[in-house]
Amino acid sequence: MKTKKYVIAIAIFGGMLFTAYAANTVNQDGEQTAKIERSKIRIPSAG
């Protein structure tokens, strides 16, 4: 019975760690895509 409780506790703890890691990864990707800067378009004067 003790082993079963330990396995359940480890599974819950591992799930929380995975969720936190996934949330941080998504947030970092969002920050990187939000910081995209547009390059200035140069229009030729003789065009």
Summary of the structure (lengths in Angstrom):
residues: 47
radius of gyration: 24.0
end to end distance: 80.9
largest distance: 83.2
contacts: 66
relative contact order: 0.07
helix: 70%
strand: 0%
